[in-house]
Every structure is written in structure tokens, then in C-alpha cells.
Amino acid sequence: CFDVENMPELMSECDIALTSRGRTAYELAILGIPPIVLSQNAREEGHGFVCDENGFMYMGTNPSDHMIESALDMYITMPKEDRLGLQNKLLQSDLKNGRKRVIRLIQNL
């Protein structure tokens, strides 16, 4: 898609996503959409929250086409219960209140 006017609406219609390890991965997590994530560069490799333990499938930088296809196949054929488990893991992180949490941490220094 190019020149998408309402990305949140488009994303909310997805069951899975393939994205970079930047801001979009966090947006997908807030929506509970399990993403397959690739880093575009060294800076994105440092985004530690976007990892398998938090419900993402992180594939590193430059995975082979075969690895990406295998990951997509796994998600597409995954039982609904397993996909809901990934969704719940993503939704457990309190990303919506991140700004408030950071302000509170700074104020308590």
C-alpha cells in the first residue's frame, strides 16, 4: 500500500503483520496483532522490547526469503488458540500508558 490515509484502521483489520522493528511494531502490539519483525538497520536492532518474549517474532536483519516464507506459513496455519495466546502476550504490555509511566519515574528520582 502507498499513501495510506488511515493506517490504524488498515492495521486493525489484520490477523498478522510483517513490519520493521520501529514504531509500527509498537503500534501493532497495542492492537494485539502478532507481527513478524525485521530490523532495517543497526539502530532498530537496539529496540529490545520487540522480541519473542513479548509476543513478536523477531527475525533479525536480512533473513532469507525462505525464513520469511516459513514464518508467514507458520502464522497462517497456526491454530486460533495459539494466535490468541500471542495476541494476549502483546496486550499484556502497558504500552498505552508509557508516557505517564515515564513521567512518574522521572518525578520519583
Secondary structure per residue as TSV (DSSP state, phi and psi in degrees):
chain	resnum	aa	ss	phi	psi
A	1	C	-	360.0	142.4
A	2	F	-	-124.7	147.7
A	3	D	S	51.8	49.8
A	4	V	-	-70.3	127.7
A	5	E	S	-85.2	-30.8
A	6	N	-	-136.3	76.4
A	7	M	H	-58.8	-43.4
A	8	P	H	-57.5	-38.9
A	9	E	H	-65.3	-44.2
A	10	L	H	-63.4	-45.5
A	11	M	H	-64.0	-36.9
A	12	S	H	-67.4	-13.9
A	13	E	T	-90.1	-1.8
A	14	C	-	-93.2	150.2
A	15	D	S	-93.6	-33.1
A	16	I	-	-142.5	167.0
A	17	A	E	-147.1	156.3
A	18	L	E	-119.5	120.6
A	19	T	E	-148.3	171.6
A	20	S	E	-82.0	174.4
A	21	R	S	-91.5	31.7
A	22	G	S	-102.6	-149.3
A	23	R	H	-58.4	-37.0
A	24	T	H	-60.8	-33.9
A	25	A	H	-60.9	-40.4
A	26	Y	H	-67.5	-40.3
A	27	E	H	-62.6	-40.3
A	28	L	H	-65.5	-38.5
A	29	A	H	-62.9	-41.7
A	30	I	H	-60.6	-34.2
A	31	L	H	-84.3	-8.9
A	32	G	T	75.2	26.8
A	33	I	-	-99.4	113.6
A	34	P	-	-64.3	120.3
A	35	P	E	-106.6	148.8
A	36	I	E	-92.9	125.6
A	37	V	E	-121.4	135.3
A	38	L	E	-125.3	142.1
A	39	S	E	-84.4	138.3
A	40	Q	S	-87.8	-24.4
A	41	N	S	-159.7	177.5
A	42	A	H	-63.3	-35.6
A	43	R	H	-59.9	-44.6
A	44	E	H	-67.2	-26.5
A	45	E	H	-61.9	-21.9
A	46	G	T	-83.9	-2.5
A	47	H	-	-80.7	81.5
A	48	G	T	-64.3	-26.7
A	49	F	T	-63.2	-33.0
A	50	V	S	-81.0	84.7
A	51	C	S	-145.5	170.4
A	52	D	G	-58.6	-39.4
A	53	E	G	-61.7	-24.3
A	54	N	G	-100.5	10.8
A	55	G	T	101.0	2.7
A	56	F	-	-95.6	155.6
A	57	M	E	-106.9	97.1
A	58	Y	E	-89.0	125.6
A	59	M	E	-110.5	6.1
A	60	G	E	79.4	-160.8
A	61	T	E	-102.2	131.8
A	62	N	S	61.1	49.0
A	63	P	-	-67.9	157.2
A	64	S	-	-69.0	158.5
A	65	D	H	-57.1	-38.5
A	66	H	H	-62.3	-41.7
A	67	M	H	-63.8	-42.2
A	68	I	H	-64.8	-45.5
A	69	E	H	-61.1	-41.0
A	70	S	H	-63.9	-41.5
A	71	A	H	-64.1	-44.0
A	72	L	H	-61.7	-44.3
A	73	D	H	-59.8	-41.6
A	74	M	H	-61.3	-46.2
A	75	Y	H	-65.5	-41.3
A	76	I	H	-65.7	-37.0
A	77	T	H	-94.5	-0.7
A	78	M	S	-64.9	135.9
A	79	P	-	-60.2	149.6
A	80	K	H	-55.1	-39.7
A	81	E	H	-61.6	-40.3
A	82	D	H	-67.5	-40.5
A	83	R	H	-66.1	-37.7
A	84	L	H	-65.3	-33.9
A	85	G	H	-63.4	-42.4
A	86	L	H	-64.5	-41.4
A	87	Q	H	-60.5	-45.4
A	88	N	H	-63.5	-37.9
A	89	K	H	-62.9	-41.8
A	90	L	H	-64.1	-41.6
A	91	L	H	-74.2	-15.5
A	92	Q	H	-68.8	-26.5
A	93	S	S	-76.1	132.0
A	94	D	-	-86.6	69.5
A	95	L	-	-79.0	-25.1
A	96	K	T	-68.2	-27.6
A	97	N	T	-106.8	22.9
A	98	G	H	-59.2	-43.8
A	99	R	H	-61.8	-45.4
A	100	K	H	-62.6	-40.1
A	101	R	H	-64.3	-43.0
A	102	V	H	-65.7	-43.1
A	103	I	H	-61.2	-41.9
A	104	R	H	-63.7	-41.3
A	105	L	H	-63.1	-42.0
A	106	I	H	-65.4	-42.8
A	107	Q	H	-66.0	-25.8
A	108	N	T	-89.8	4.6
A	109	L	-	-70.5	360.0
